[in-house]
Amino acid sequence: MKVLVLYEYPPPPGGLATQGDLLYRGLKEIGVDAYPVNPESAQEKEWYYRWLKPDVVVGVGYWGHTPDLVLHPQRYGVRAVPWLVADGYVANYEEILDALPLILTTSQWVKEVYIRDGLNGKNIEILPVGVDTDAFIPRDKDDLKVSCVREALGVTPDEIMILTVGGDAASKGAQEVMQALAIIDAKAPPWKYVCKVWPQPRTIQQNLLDFQLATSLGIEKKVIYTTNIVSRSFMPYLMNACDIYAAPSRLEGFGMPQVEAGASGKPVLGINAMALKETLVHGKTAFLAGVATEVVLRETIVGEESGWETGHRVVFKNPHTVDYRASVHDIANYLMDLMENAKLRQKMGEAGRKRVVENYDYRVVAKEFVKITSERLGIS
């Protein structure tokens, strides 16, 4: 089998790029003739089409990337298989996607979003995101590289470190976590809450709003926002520096950081909704807070990024839930359980590690990709 993998290459540390790079690495390691290329590099893609003549071109993205992931390969007679996440709804390209022999989605929840928004779903198969379980492993907090992370963040050895990682923190549920921490602050063990976010204009604005919330809650001295460019080499040590990984996300099509935390032997706090119901096991590998509210839209405005003219109005046949908010009181209760019980944290972490290795190791995902494409497309 010859496979061309389209993702942001060379890969930055972002989620979609990591998703694609781990599939490429996994395919290479199991003996597949695979090559990576940036989906926006039309000339380089065409070069591969001509000399490699790939059996399949798999592209990582969401429905709005259809022109690069699907239409461009099709123009050269190459079979395209998009591997899609969701951004809350599907506003275009339904007919093009429905006509494909195979679409991959990162979770059952993402598949349901595509079906809700007009696709028939008969060509959709689930392929979870892979995780590098050789890099994300449990490490002792006395490990020099781990202890140096905590020291640099200003977290003392006796403090419980709670961590959230994302492009911004609010979308990962950080505001709900802060409200929960304010509720339990007086009775909880010493703690620090670290939010690792990516430097970008929208994040700067969101950080200000988040820190205003922390100040109004009276916990600003215990909340640490770190906005730095970091590599994937650093992330396993940051993950191991924490005691609890907390991300009851408002929108989640898989939950890569939550799964990486599990691979690192950390207990996870999530939300009982979307893909986290699939990747995490409540009471065993994680605590899943209930849904307090859902953000529902009846219409939206889209533009060129969605394949429409600027200002195109989309009215939904049925109201769409596009965002979730976790129960603050559930988060508070689960945080207290974990903060007060080191044995529970260890037990959940061990169960999480076992689940990730068995189901989400990037080589396991690569083998599943080969199995699905072989069966659905008749590729040997």
LUMSE-464637 format. One record per residue (C-alpha): residue in three letters; chain; x, y, z. Coordinates in steps of 0.02 Angstrom, whole numbers, plus 50000, padded with zeros to 5 digits. Each point is the difference from the previous one (the first is absolute). Layout:
<zapas>
+-----+----+-------+-------+-------+
:  aa : ch :    px :    py :    pz :
+-----+----+-------+-------+-------+
: ALA :  A :     X :     Y :     Z :
...
+-----+----+-------+-------+-------+
</zapas>
This chain:
<zapas>
+-----+----+-------+-------+-------+
:  aa : ch :    px :    py :    pz :
+-----+----+-------+-------+-------+
: MET :  A : 50000 : 50000 : 50000 :
: LYS :  A : 50062 : 50174 : 49953 :
: VAL :  A : 49929 : 50141 : 50107 :
: LEU :  A : 50021 : 50188 : 49988 :
: VAL :  A : 49958 : 50085 : 50165 :
: LEU :  A : 49943 : 50182 : 49991 :
: TYR :  A : 50027 : 50103 : 50158 :
: GLU :  A : 50093 : 50156 : 50053 :
: TYR :  A : 50175 : 49942 : 49957 :
: PRO :  A : 50132 : 50029 : 50066 :
: PRO :  A : 49892 : 49980 : 50155 :
: PRO :  A : 49982 : 50134 : 50135 :
: PRO :  A : 49939 : 49940 : 50171 :
: GLY :  A : 49815 : 50029 : 49961 :
: GLY :  A : 49868 : 49865 : 50012 :
: LEU :  A : 49961 : 49972 : 49815 :
: ALA :  A : 50183 : 49998 : 49952 :
: THR :  A : 50041 : 49877 : 50138 :
: GLN :  A : 49852 : 49892 : 49948 :
: GLY :  A : 50065 : 49989 : 49822 :
: ASP :  A : 50183 : 49978 : 50047 :
: LEU :  A : 49964 : 49855 : 50117 :
: LEU :  A : 49898 : 49912 : 49865 :
: TYR :  A : 50144 : 50023 : 49878 :
: ARG :  A : 50127 : 49936 : 50127 :
: GLY :  A : 49889 : 49852 : 50044 :
: LEU :  A : 49977 : 49952 : 49819 :
: LYS :  A : 50187 : 50007 : 49969 :
: GLU :  A : 50037 : 49894 : 50153 :
: ILE :  A : 49879 : 49862 : 49948 :
: GLY :  A : 50076 : 49993 : 49826 :
: VAL :  A : 49882 : 50107 : 49896 :
: ASP :  A : 50075 : 50105 : 49860 :
: ALA :  A : 49943 : 50168 : 50069 :
: TYR :  A : 50050 : 50181 : 49968 :
: PRO :  A : 49949 : 50165 : 50084 :
: VAL :  A : 49956 : 50162 : 49911 :
: ASN :  A : 49920 : 50166 : 50045 :
: PRO :  A : 49819 : 50007 : 49934 :
: GLU :  A : 50025 : 50181 : 49945 :
: SER :  A : 50151 : 49955 : 49893 :
: ALA :  A : 49913 : 49970 : 49834 :
: GLN :  A : 50160 : 49979 : 49900 :
: GLU :  A : 50077 : 49875 : 50119 :
: LYS :  A : 49839 : 49901 : 50011 :
: GLU :  A : 49991 : 49990 : 49811 :
: TRP :  A : 50181 : 49941 : 49997 :
: TYR :  A : 49956 : 49855 : 50114 :
: TYR :  A : 49844 : 49959 : 49899 :
: ARG :  A : 50104 : 49983 : 49842 :
: TRP :  A : 50147 : 49895 : 50059 :
: LEU :  A : 49934 : 49910 : 50155 :
: LYS :  A : 49827 : 49964 : 49930 :
: PRO :  A : 49932 : 49973 : 50176 :
: ASP :  A : 49862 : 49874 : 50031 :
: VAL :  A : 49920 : 50123 : 50118 :
: VAL :  A : 50024 : 50180 : 50057 :
: VAL :  A : 49945 : 50023 : 50181 :
: GLY :  A : 49981 : 50180 : 50058 :
: VAL :  A : 49982 : 50066 : 50177 :
: GLY :  A : 49882 : 50145 : 50032 :
: TYR :  A : 49817 : 50049 : 50013 :
: TRP :  A : 49863 : 50018 : 49869 :
: GLY :  A : 50060 : 50176 : 49952 :
: HIS :  A : 50163 : 49924 : 49936 :
: THR :  A : 49908 : 49900 : 49866 :
: PRO :  A : 50076 : 50097 : 49853 :
: ASP :  A : 50178 : 49954 : 50053 :
: LEU :  A : 49965 : 49827 : 50070 :
: VAL :  A : 49874 : 49934 : 49874 :
: LEU :  A : 49975 : 50107 : 49845 :
: HIS :  A : 50185 : 50022 : 49960 :
: PRO :  A : 50042 : 49813 : 50002 :
: GLN :  A : 49843 : 49961 : 49902 :
: ARG :  A : 50052 : 50122 : 49864 :
: TYR :  A : 50148 : 49885 : 49966 :
: GLY :  A : 49902 : 49839 : 50011 :
: VAL :  A : 50066 : 49953 : 50172 :
: ARG :  A : 49889 : 49919 : 50132 :
: ALA :  A : 49974 : 50118 : 50148 :
: VAL :  A : 49954 : 49949 : 50178 :
: PRO :  A : 49977 : 50148 : 50118 :
: TRP :  A : 50029 : 49969 : 50186 :
: LEU :  A : 49888 : 50130 : 50077 :
: VAL :  A : 49970 : 50086 : 50166 :
: ALA :  A : 49849 : 50111 : 50035 :
: ASP :  A : 49982 : 50183 : 50044 :
: GLY :  A : 49820 : 49990 : 50061 :
: TYR :  A : 49906 : 49991 : 49835 :
: VAL :  A : 50021 : 49966 : 49814 :
: ALA :  A : 49955 : 50147 : 49888 :
: ASN :  A : 50056 : 49943 : 49826 :
: TYR :  A : 50069 : 49861 : 49889 :
: GLU :  A : 49871 : 49871 : 50055 :
: GLU :  A : 49971 : 49938 : 49822 :
: ILE :  A : 50186 : 49983 : 49965 :
: LEU :  A : 50031 : 49908 : 50164 :
: ASP :  A : 49850 : 49885 : 49977 :
: ALA :  A : 50066 : 49944 : 49830 :
: LEU :  A : 50167 : 49940 : 50072 :
: PRO :  A : 50028 : 49813 : 50024 :
: LEU :  A : 50070 : 50029 : 50174 :
: ILE :  A : 50008 : 50135 : 50132 :
: LEU :  A : 50091 : 49979 : 50165 :
: THR :  A : 49948 : 50093 : 50158 :
: THR :  A : 50092 : 50009 : 50165 :
: SER :  A : 49852 : 49941 : 50105 :
: GLN :  A : 49822 : 49939 : 49994 :
: TRP :  A : 49945 : 50171 : 50060 :
: VAL :  A : 50083 : 50085 : 49851 :
: LYS :  A : 49913 : 49876 : 49885 :
: GLU :  A : 49833 : 50044 : 50080 :
: VAL :  A : 50033 : 50186 : 49972 :
: TYR :  A : 50028 : 49968 : 49814 :
: ILE :  A : 49842 : 49894 : 49988 :
: ARG :  A : 49899 : 50130 : 50096 :
: ASP :  A : 50054 : 50132 : 49876 :
: GLY :  A : 49952 : 49907 : 49843 :
: LEU :  A : 50121 : 49858 : 49958 :
: ASN :  A : 49926 : 49826 : 49985 :
: GLY :  A : 50142 : 49924 : 50101 :
: LYS :  A : 50009 : 49838 : 49901 :
: ASN :  A : 50179 : 50036 : 49946 :
: ILE :  A : 50062 : 50057 : 50171 :
: GLU :  A : 50116 : 49893 : 50108 :
: ILE :  A : 50076 : 50043 : 50170 :
: LEU :  A : 50189 : 50017 : 50013 :
: PRO :  A : 50060 : 50071 : 50167 :
: VAL :  A : 50151 : 50112 : 50015 :
: GLY :  A : 50165 : 49915 : 50039 :
: VAL :  A : 50109 : 50040 : 50150 :
: ASP :  A : 50187 : 49975 : 50019 :
: THR :  A : 49999 : 49885 : 50150 :
: ASP :  A : 50189 : 49989 : 49997 :
: ALA :  A : 50016 : 50187 : 50034 :
: PHE :  A : 49848 : 50021 : 50111 :
: ILE :  A : 50044 : 49880 : 50141 :
: PRO :  A : 49982 : 50013 : 50189 :
: ARG :  A : 50151 : 50086 : 50077 :
: ASP :  A : 50041 : 50030 : 50182 :
: LYS :  A : 49980 : 50179 : 50060 :
: ASP :  A : 50179 : 49988 : 50065 :
: ASP :  A : 50061 : 49976 : 49820 :
: LEU :  A : 50111 : 50153 : 49973 :
: LYS :  A : 49915 : 50049 : 49837 :
: VAL :  A : 49829 : 49991 : 50082 :
: SER :  A : 50048 : 50089 : 50161 :
: CYS :  A : 50080 : 50139 : 49898 :
: VAL :  A : 49834 : 50030 : 49911 :
: ARG :  A : 49910 : 50020 : 50167 :
: GLU :  A : 50137 : 50112 : 50067 :
: ALA :  A : 49995 : 50112 : 49846 :
: LEU :  A : 49811 : 50016 : 50016 :
: GLY :  A : 50013 : 50047 : 50184 :
: VAL :  A : 49917 : 49841 : 50065 :
: THR :  A : 50074 : 49935 : 50163 :
: PRO :  A : 50021 : 49813 : 50036 :
: ASP :  A : 49859 : 50002 : 50129 :
: GLU :  A : 49872 : 50080 : 49883 :
: ILE :  A : 49875 : 49906 : 49893 :
: MET :  A : 50027 : 50056 : 49820 :
: ILE :  A : 49844 : 50002 : 49891 :
: LEU :  A : 50034 : 50022 : 49814 :
: THR :  A : 49901 : 50051 : 49846 :
: VAL :  A : 50079 : 50007 : 49826 :
: GLY :  A : 49923 : 50076 : 49844 :
: GLY :  A : 50007 : 50132 : 49865 :
: ASP :  A : 49908 : 50101 : 50129 :
: ALA :  A : 49944 : 49943 : 50173 :
: ALA :  A : 49818 : 50054 : 50001 :
: SER :  A : 49953 : 49880 : 49858 :
: LYS :  A : 50073 : 49859 : 50105 :
: GLY :  A : 49889 : 50046 : 50148 :
: ALA :  A : 50124 : 50103 : 50101 :
: GLN :  A : 49871 : 50127 : 50057 :
: GLU :  A : 49892 : 49861 : 50070 :
: VAL :  A : 50153 : 49925 : 50086 :
: MET :  A : 50043 : 50168 : 50079 :
: GLN :  A : 49824 : 50021 : 50066 :
: ALA :  A : 50010 : 49826 : 50075 :
: LEU :  A : 50169 : 50036 : 50080 :
: ALA :  A : 49930 : 50158 : 50079 :
: ILE :  A : 49862 : 49896 : 50080 :
: ILE :  A : 50121 : 49875 : 50080 :
: ASP :  A : 50149 : 50115 : 50029 :
: ALA :  A : 49977 : 50018 : 50188 :
: LYS :  A : 49994 : 49812 : 50033 :
: ALA :  A : 50111 : 49931 : 49861 :
: PRO :  A : 50184 : 49955 : 50021 :
: PRO :  A : 50125 : 50130 : 49934 :
: TRP :  A : 49983 : 50014 : 49812 :
: LYS :  A : 50050 : 50094 : 49843 :
: TYR :  A : 49901 : 50003 : 49837 :
: VAL :  A : 50109 : 50010 : 49843 :
: CYS :  A : 49925 : 50043 : 49830 :
: LYS :  A : 50119 : 49971 : 49854 :
: VAL :  A : 49937 : 50091 : 49847 :
: TRP :  A : 50067 : 50040 : 49828 :
: PRO :  A : 50055 : 50179 : 49956 :
: GLN :  A : 49878 : 50075 : 49875 :
: PRO :  A : 49892 : 50158 : 49994 :
: ARG :  A : 49838 : 49917 : 50057 :
: THR :  A : 50090 : 49915 : 50144 :
: ILE :  A : 50068 : 50166 : 50065 :
: GLN :  A : 49824 : 50070 : 50011 :
: GLN :  A : 49930 : 49841 : 50076 :
: ASN :  A : 50140 : 49994 : 50129 :
: LEU :  A : 49952 : 50174 : 50060 :
: LEU :  A : 49819 : 49948 : 50022 :
: ASP :  A : 50052 : 49840 : 50089 :
: PHE :  A : 50116 : 50090 : 50119 :
: GLN :  A : 49866 : 50129 : 50038 :
: LEU :  A : 49890 : 49855 : 50052 :
: ALA :  A : 50139 : 49928 : 50110 :
: THR :  A : 50020 : 50171 : 50082 :
: SER :  A : 49814 : 50019 : 50031 :
: LEU :  A : 50000 : 49826 : 50079 :
: GLY :  A : 50147 : 50046 : 50112 :
: ILE :  A : 50114 : 49861 : 49938 :
: GLU :  A : 50111 : 50099 : 49881 :
: LYS :  A : 50158 : 49963 : 50102 :
: LYS :  A : 49973 : 49813 : 49974 :
: VAL :  A : 49962 : 50007 : 49813 :
: ILE :  A : 50147 : 49997 : 49880 :
: TYR :  A : 49981 : 50037 : 49815 :
: THR :  A : 50150 : 49953 : 49893 :
: THR :  A : 49994 : 50057 : 49819 :
: ASN :  A : 50152 : 49931 : 49912 :
: ILE :  A : 50048 : 49911 : 49840 :
: VAL :  A : 50054 : 49826 : 50053 :
: SER :  A : 50045 : 49841 : 49906 :
: ARG :  A : 49927 : 49826 : 50013 :
: SER :  A : 50161 : 49949 : 50086 :
: PHE :  A : 49954 : 50110 : 50150 :
: MET :  A : 49817 : 49950 : 50016 :
: PRO :  A : 50026 : 49827 : 50082 :
: TYR :  A : 50097 : 50083 : 50141 :
: LEU :  A : 49870 : 50137 : 50023 :
: MET :  A : 49864 : 49866 : 50007 :
: ASN :  A : 50100 : 49902 : 50129 :
: ALA :  A : 50025 : 50156 : 50105 :
: CYS :  A : 49815 : 50005 : 50042 :
: ASP :  A : 49903 : 49897 : 50127 :
: ILE :  A : 49830 : 50020 : 49914 :
: TYR :  A : 49960 : 50040 : 49820 :
: ALA :  A : 49839 : 50102 : 49993 :
: ALA :  A : 49915 : 50039 : 49836 :
: PRO :  A : 49809 : 49991 : 50001 :
: SER :  A : 50003 : 50067 : 49822 :
: ARG :  A : 49862 : 50104 : 49923 :
: LEU :  A : 50027 : 49918 : 49830 :
: GLU :  A : 50100 : 49839 : 49977 :
: GLY :  A : 50008 : 49884 : 49850 :
: PHE :  A : 50127 : 49881 : 50077 :
: GLY :  A : 50097 : 50069 : 50148 :
: MET :  A : 50183 : 49980 : 49956 :
: PRO :  A : 50072 : 50086 : 50156 :
: GLN :  A : 49881 : 49901 : 50111 :
: VAL :  A : 50060 : 49839 : 49920 :
: GLU :  A : 50183 : 50054 : 50012 :
: ALA :  A : 49971 : 50033 : 50185 :
: GLY :  A : 49933 : 49824 : 50018 :
: ALA :  A : 50153 : 49931 : 49910 :
: SER :  A : 50106 : 50096 : 50127 :
: GLY :  A : 49909 : 49915 : 50144 :
: LYS :  A : 49900 : 50153 : 50053 :
: PRO :  A : 49818 : 50002 : 50056 :
: VAL :  A : 49891 : 50105 : 49887 :
: LEU :  A : 49852 : 50112 : 50034 :
: GLY :  A : 49888 : 50020 : 49848 :
: ILE :  A : 49819 : 50027 : 49950 :
: ASN :  A : 49869 : 49866 : 49972 :
: ALA :  A : 49968 : 50052 : 49820 :
: MET :  A : 50067 : 49991 : 49823 :
: ALA :  A : 50153 : 49892 : 49965 :
: LEU :  A : 50060 : 49998 : 50180 :
: LYS :  A : 49864 : 49873 : 50037 :
: GLU :  A : 50092 : 49885 : 49880 :
: THR :  A : 50183 : 50034 : 50041 :
: LEU :  A : 49980 : 50007 : 50191 :
: VAL :  A : 49916 : 49878 : 50119 :
: HIS :  A : 49907 : 50085 : 50141 :
: GLY :  A : 50053 : 49940 : 50171 :
: LYS :  A : 50143 : 49897 : 49930 :
: THR :  A : 50118 : 50108 : 49897 :
: ALA :  A : 49914 : 50167 : 50030 :
: PHE :  A : 49860 : 50094 : 50083 :
: LEU :  A : 49875 : 50072 : 49876 :
: ALA :  A : 49902 : 50149 : 50064 :
: GLY :  A : 49820 : 50015 : 49945 :
: VAL :  A : 49941 : 50125 : 49872 :
: ALA :  A : 49930 : 50157 : 50081 :
: THR :  A : 49953 : 50096 : 49843 :
: GLU :  A : 50005 : 49984 : 49811 :
: VAL :  A : 50030 : 50145 : 49881 :
: VAL :  A : 49870 : 49984 : 49861 :
: LEU :  A : 49997 : 50095 : 49834 :
: ARG :  A : 49858 : 50017 : 49877 :
: GLU :  A : 50104 : 50087 : 49867 :
: THR :  A : 50176 : 50061 : 49964 :
: ILE :  A : 50100 : 50104 : 49877 :
: VAL :  A : 50139 : 49917 : 49899 :
: GLY :  A : 50114 : 50059 : 49859 :
: GLU :  A : 50144 : 49955 : 49886 :
: GLU :  A : 50080 : 49886 : 50130 :
: SER :  A : 49846 : 49889 : 49981 :
: GLY :  A : 49990 : 50005 : 49811 :
: TRP :  A : 49864 : 50134 : 49996 :
: GLU :  A : 49997 : 50183 : 49957 :
: THR :  A : 50038 : 50123 : 50142 :
: GLY :  A : 49854 : 50022 : 50118 :
: HIS :  A : 49906 : 49843 : 49946 :
: ARG :  A : 49859 : 49962 : 50121 :
: VAL :  A : 49963 : 49821 : 50051 :
: VAL :  A : 49835 : 49962 : 50086 :
: PHE :  A : 49993 : 49829 : 50082 :
: LYS :  A : 49848 : 49890 : 49974 :
: ASN :  A : 50016 : 49953 : 50183 :
: PRO :  A : 50090 : 50097 : 50137 :
: HIS :  A : 50182 : 49942 : 50014 :
: THR :  A : 50096 : 49972 : 50162 :
: VAL :  A : 50171 : 50070 : 49960 :
: ASP :  A : 50076 : 50018 : 50174 :
: TYR :  A : 49986 : 49923 : 50173 :
: ARG :  A : 50034 : 50059 : 50178 :
: ALA :  A : 50043 : 49876 : 50137 :
: SER :  A : 49920 : 50003 : 50173 :
: VAL :  A : 50110 : 50106 : 50113 :
: HIS :  A : 49939 : 49907 : 50154 :
: ASP :  A : 50043 : 49831 : 49923 :
: ILE :  A : 50173 : 50064 : 49958 :
: ALA :  A : 50023 : 50063 : 50178 :
: ASN :  A : 49948 : 49834 : 50076 :
: TYR :  A : 50110 : 49897 : 49884 :
: LEU :  A : 50149 : 50115 : 50026 :
: MET :  A : 49985 : 49981 : 50188 :
: ASP :  A : 49993 : 49810 : 49983 :
: LEU :  A : 50160 : 50000 : 49897 :
: MET :  A : 50093 : 50134 : 50097 :
: GLU :  A : 49973 : 49913 : 50167 :
: ASN :  A : 50037 : 49822 : 49941 :
: ALA :  A : 50171 : 49963 : 49925 :
: LYS :  A : 49958 : 49815 : 49985 :
: LEU :  A : 49846 : 50040 : 49896 :
: ARG :  A : 50105 : 50110 : 49886 :
: GLN :  A : 50124 : 49858 : 49978 :
: LYS :  A : 49865 : 49869 : 49969 :
: MET :  A : 49913 : 50107 : 49869 :
: GLY :  A : 50165 : 50042 : 49918 :
: GLU :  A : 50049 : 49818 : 49985 :
: ALA :  A : 49831 : 49955 : 49924 :
: GLY :  A : 50016 : 50146 : 49879 :
: ARG :  A : 50172 : 49947 : 49944 :
: LYS :  A : 49941 : 49822 : 49966 :
: ARG :  A : 49850 : 50060 : 49899 :
: VAL :  A : 50103 : 50118 : 49893 :
: VAL :  A : 50135 : 49872 : 49960 :
: GLU :  A : 49869 : 49873 : 49947 :
: ASN :  A : 49888 : 50115 : 49899 :
: TYR :  A : 50089 : 50160 : 49948 :
: ASP :  A : 50184 : 49962 : 49973 :
: TYR :  A : 50045 : 50074 : 49831 :
: ARG :  A : 50055 : 49831 : 49931 :
: VAL :  A : 49832 : 49924 : 50050 :
: VAL :  A : 49913 : 50143 : 49909 :
: ALA :  A : 50109 : 49976 : 49844 :
: LYS :  A : 49954 : 49815 : 49994 :
: GLU :  A : 49817 : 50045 : 50017 :
: PHE :  A : 50017 : 50124 : 49856 :
: VAL :  A : 50073 : 49863 : 49889 :
: LYS :  A : 49860 : 49881 : 50050 :
: ILE :  A : 49862 : 50125 : 49965 :
: THR :  A : 50068 : 50060 : 49833 :
: SER :  A : 50037 : 49822 : 49943 :
: GLU :  A : 49824 : 49943 : 50039 :
: ARG :  A : 49905 : 50154 : 49939 :
: LEU :  A : 50105 : 50044 : 49848 :
: GLY :  A : 50068 : 49830 : 49950 :
: ILE :  A : 50182 : 50055 : 50019 :
: SER :  A : 50125 : 49862 : 50035 :
+-----+----+-------+-------+-------+
</zapas>
